[in-house]
Amino acid sequence: MLETKFFQKPLMVILGLALATVSTAQPSKAAVFTYQDDTTNEPIWRRVAPGNPPTLISGERDGNMGMSVPYSVFDFTVDKSGLYTISGDSEPTPPANRKWDIFLALYEDSFNPTQQLTNVLVASTTINGSTVTFNRELVIGQKYFLVTTGRRVNDFGRFSNTISGLGQITPIPESDSIPAALVVAGITLLLYKRKVGLKI
């Protein structure tokens, strides 16, 4: 399930002794886009090592096979350039009912699981099932690919990722879950525009 939420700052009302005026400037708004997916039984890749940007594939420094883990890819664009916050959180996985260690990698232009260091911008992970968060400057119209995977081979399952920033986050057709994304994002945007009284 995918959902987009828009937050809008209220207009400030300035009261004078005899007159009351309302600011006519458009209030700024920030977009928050959240989606859920599951890496269980998804394709396997040998992930990159953490870095900003990553310079190694997992295990490369130690001369071993590294971590080959299931992954999910979400493709998107933004309609305003600026600083965006990307975060990921896993859900408890049975039978141990524990949160697994999520690992996020952000790519631009394209993503190829067999060319892990090509186009990668940043990769980050966590331990003890906590939330992964990083900030990144994103450019309007640029294609981005958010790869969600696990820190270790037994880290996989359901997860929830959030992308937030100045502009609207829009899924692009290469995404695994684009039909649901378009339906939910379209309905949410329609409701938002009706709420603020904008014409479509």
Residue pairs with C-beta under 8 A, 6 or more apart in sequence:
1 35
1 36
1 180
1 184
2 33
2 34
2 35
2 36
2 171
2 177
2 180
2 181
2 184
2 185
3 33
3 34
3 35
3 184
3 185
3 188
4 31
4 32
4 33
4 34
4 168
4 169
4 184
4 185
4 188
4 189
5 31
5 32
5 33
5 34
5 188
6 29
6 30
6 31
6 32
6 188
6 192
7 29
7 30
7 32
8 27
8 29
8 196
9 27
9 28
9 29
10 27
11 22
11 23
11 27
12 23
13 20
13 21
13 22
13 23
14 20
14 21
14 22
14 23
28 166
30 164
30 165
30 166
31 164
31 165
31 166
31 167
31 168
31 169
32 162
32 163
32 164
33 76
33 162
33 163
33 164
33 168
33 169
33 185
34 160
34 161
34 162
34 163
35 74
35 160
35 161
35 177
35 181
36 158
36 159
36 160
36 161
37 72
37 74
37 148
37 158
37 159
37 161
37 176
37 177
38 72
38 157
38 158
38 159
39 69
39 70
39 71
39 72
39 148
39 149
39 150
39 156
39 157
39 159
40 70
40 156
40 157
40 158
41 70
42 70
42 71
42 72
42 156
43 70
43 71
43 113
44 68
44 69
44 70
44 71
45 68
45 69
45 71
45 113
45 114
45 116
45 149
46 57
46 58
46 59
46 65
46 66
46 67
46 68
46 116
47 57
47 58
47 66
47 67
47 68
47 69
47 71
47 103
47 105
47 116
47 123
47 147
47 149
48 54
48 56
48 57
48 58
48 105
48 116
48 117
48 120
48 123
49 55
49 56
49 57
49 58
49 60
49 61
49 66
49 123
50 103
50 123
50 124
50 125
51 122
51 123
52 121
52 122
52 123
52 124
52 134
53 120
53 121
53 122
53 123
54 105
54 116
54 117
54 120
54 122
54 123
55 117
56 117
57 66
57 116
57 117
58 66
58 67
59 65
59 66
59 67
60 66
67 150
67 151
67 152
67 153
68 153
69 103
69 149
69 150
69 151
69 152
69 153
69 155
69 156
70 149
70 150
70 156
71 113
71 147
71 148
71 149
72 147
72 148
72 149
72 159
72 176
73 111
73 145
73 146
73 147
73 148
73 174
73 175
73 176
74 145
74 146
74 148
74 161
74 171
74 175
74 176
74 177
75 111
75 143
75 144
75 145
75 146
75 171
75 172
75 173
75 174
75 175
76 143
76 144
76 146
76 163
76 169
76 170
76 171
76 172
76 175
77 140
77 141
77 142
77 143
77 144
77 169
77 170
77 172
78 84
78 138
78 139
78 140
78 142
78 144
78 165
78 167
78 168
78 169
78 170
79 140
79 167
79 168
79 170
80 140
80 165
80 166
80 167
80 168
81 137
81 138
81 139
81 140
81 167
82 137
82 138
82 165
82 166
82 167
83 135
83 136
83 137
83 138
83 165
83 166
84 135
84 136
84 137
84 138
84 163
84 164
84 165
84 166
84 169
85 133
85 134
85 135
85 162
85 163
85 164
85 165
86 104
86 106
86 133
86 134
86 135
86 136
86 146
86 161
86 162
86 163
87 131
87 132
87 133
87 134
87 161
87 162
88 102
88 104
88 131
88 132
88 133
88 148
88 159
88 160
88 161
88 162
89 99
89 102
89 131
89 132
89 159
89 160
89 161
90 99
90 100
90 101
90 102
90 129
90 155
90 157
90 158
90 159
91 99
91 157
91 158
91 159
91 160
92 98
92 99
93 99
93 100
93 156
93 157
93 158
98 129
99 129
99 130
100 129
100 150
100 154
100 155
100 156
100 157
101 125
101 126
101 127
101 128
101 129
101 150
101 151
101 152
101 155
102 125
102 126
102 129
102 131
102 132
102 148
102 149
102 150
102 151
102 155
102 159
103 123
103 124
103 125
103 126
103 132
103 148
103 149
103 150
103 151
103 155
104 123
104 124
104 125
104 132
104 134
104 146
104 147
104 148
104 149
104 161
105 120
105 122
105 123
105 146
105 147
105 149
106 120
106 121
106 122
106 123
106 134
106 136
106 144
106 145
106 146
106 147
107 119
107 120
107 121
107 144
107 145
107 146
107 147
108 119
108 121
108 142
108 143
108 144
108 145
109 119
109 142
109 143
110 118
110 119
110 143
110 145
111 119
111 145
111 147
112 118
119 145
121 136
122 134
122 136
124 132
124 133
124 134
125 132
125 151
126 132
126 151
127 151
138 144
138 165
140 167
143 172
145 174
146 161
146 163
148 159
148 161
149 155
149 156
150 156
163 169
168 189
170 185
171 177
171 178
171 181
171 182
171 185
172 178
175 181
190 200
193 199
193 200
